[in-house]
Amino acid sequence: MNITSSRVLTYTANMQTIPEVGQALAQRRKLLNLKQGQVAALSGLSQPLLSRLEKGQLSEFGARKLMAVLAVLGLELTFAEVGAAGTLDELRRERGGTA
């Protein structure tokens, strides 16, 4: 997972599984110094469910739940065409940053 910073913290990763998403969410939560219970309560989830997500112990996780957790962590979901990610400089230019 690459983390770049400018005005907005951007995580770029080729996440293909729920465990990879859970790991990224756990890293962001820890970066923000938040406890699982805090994020769970703010997103309307139980702490055990969030824990299982972060540990990669879930085979599925609903979109509404994911969007709620992302919102609490100050993240958004972006889709990119496979193989169209480009270089870091191209991504910076696309987002209005400098290369």
Kinemage of the C-alpha trace (Angstrom):
@kinemage 1
@onewidth
@group {chain A} dominant
@subgroup {mainchain}
@vectorlist {calphas} color= white
{ca met a 1} P 0.000 0.000 0.000
{ca asn a 2} L 1.382 3.383 -0.957
{ca ile a 3} L 0.476 6.401 1.092
{ca thr a 4} L 1.014 9.811 -0.439
{ca ser a 5} L 0.257 13.113 1.116
{ca ser a 6} L -0.605 16.496 -0.229
{ca arg a 7} L -3.798 18.279 0.735
{ca val a 8} L -5.495 14.892 1.038
{ca leu a 9} L -4.120 11.640 2.387
{ca thr a 10} L -4.429 9.100 -0.415
{ca tyr a 11} L -4.078 5.352 -0.078
{ca thr a 12} L -3.342 3.607 -3.320
{ca ala a 13} L -3.383 -0.136 -3.333
{ca asn a 14} L -4.510 -2.926 -5.556
{ca met a 15} L -6.836 -4.443 -2.983
{ca gln a 16} L -8.605 -7.519 -4.234
{ca thr a 17} L -9.834 -9.180 -1.051
{ca ile a 18} L -11.781 -8.238 2.045
{ca pro a 19} L -8.758 -9.047 4.275
{ca glu a 20} L -6.680 -6.514 2.309
{ca val a 21} L -9.390 -3.883 2.778
{ca gly a 22} L -9.591 -4.711 6.481
{ca gln a 23} L -5.848 -4.336 6.879
{ca ala a 24} L -5.922 -0.931 5.169
{ca leu a 25} L -8.767 0.217 7.421
{ca ala a 26} L -6.891 -0.932 10.524
{ca gln a 27} L -3.789 0.979 9.433
{ca arg a 28} L -5.820 4.147 8.878
{ca arg a 29} L -7.604 3.759 12.226
{ca lys a 30} L -4.286 3.401 14.029
{ca leu a 31} L -2.838 6.372 12.138
{ca leu a 32} L -5.737 8.454 13.479
{ca asn a 33} L -5.190 7.069 17.014
{ca leu a 34} L -8.730 5.746 17.164
{ca lys a 35} L -9.840 2.637 19.024
{ca gln a 36} L -11.920 -0.030 17.325
{ca gly a 37} L -14.795 0.696 19.696
{ca gln a 38} L -14.826 4.363 18.703
{ca val a 39} L -14.882 3.633 14.961
{ca ala a 40} L -17.452 0.875 15.425
{ca ala a 41} L -19.801 3.092 17.454
{ca leu a 42} L -19.523 6.009 15.032
{ca ser a 43} L -20.151 3.761 12.030
{ca gly a 44} L -23.026 1.819 13.594
{ca leu a 45} L -21.165 -1.487 13.791
{ca ser a 46} L -20.290 -3.700 16.716
{ca gln a 47} L -16.661 -3.709 17.852
{ca pro a 48} L -16.372 -7.497 17.324
{ca leu a 49} L -17.531 -7.122 13.703
{ca leu a 50} L -14.984 -4.365 13.028
{ca ser a 51} L -12.294 -6.489 14.675
{ca arg a 52} L -13.115 -9.457 12.432
{ca leu a 53} L -12.998 -7.194 9.361
{ca glu a 54} L -9.584 -5.794 10.309
{ca lys a 55} L -8.238 -9.311 10.992
{ca gly a 56} L -9.478 -10.627 7.638
{ca gln a 57} L -11.892 -13.054 9.257
{ca leu a 58} L -14.942 -12.161 7.157
{ca ser a 59} L -15.845 -13.683 3.819
{ca glu a 60} L -18.143 -10.766 2.962
{ca phe a 61} L -18.846 -7.255 4.181
{ca gly a 62} L -21.756 -5.085 3.047
{ca ala a 63} L -21.257 -1.935 1.012
{ca arg a 64} L -23.267 0.245 3.430
{ca lys a 65} L -21.153 -0.919 6.341
{ca leu a 66} L -17.956 -0.296 4.394
{ca met a 67} L -19.069 3.186 3.386
{ca ala a 68} L -19.905 3.989 7.027
{ca val a 69} L -16.445 2.896 8.223
{ca leu a 70} L -14.752 4.813 5.401
{ca ala a 71} L -16.669 7.971 6.336
{ca val a 72} L -15.605 7.717 9.989
{ca leu a 73} L -11.977 7.270 8.902
{ca gly a 74} L -12.172 10.195 6.474
{ca leu a 75} L -11.686 8.005 3.419
{ca glu a 76} L -13.540 7.565 0.160
{ca leu a 77} L -13.674 4.734 -2.322
{ca thr a 78} L -12.411 5.358 -5.849
{ca phe a 79} L -12.538 2.973 -8.788
{ca ala a 80} L -9.892 2.735 -11.473
{ca glu a 81} L -9.799 0.673 -14.623
{ca val a 82} L -7.477 -2.318 -14.265
{ca gly a 83} L -4.020 -1.365 -15.474
{ca ala a 84} L -4.963 2.301 -15.728
{ca ala a 85} L -3.453 3.457 -12.436
{ca gly a 86} L -0.547 5.260 -14.095
{ca thr a 87} L 2.596 6.521 -12.470
{ca leu a 88} L 2.694 8.558 -9.281
{ca asp a 89} L 3.474 11.689 -11.308
{ca glu a 90} L 0.475 11.066 -13.588
{ca leu a 91} L -1.802 10.594 -10.588
{ca arg a 92} L -0.547 13.806 -8.999
{ca arg a 93} L -1.171 15.759 -12.192
{ca glu a 94} L -4.649 14.237 -12.495
{ca arg a 95} L -5.504 15.318 -8.938
{ca gly a 96} L -4.199 18.824 -9.529
{ca gly a 97} L -0.922 18.428 -7.637
{ca thr a 98} L 2.551 19.085 -8.901
{ca ala a 99} L 4.763 16.368 -10.284
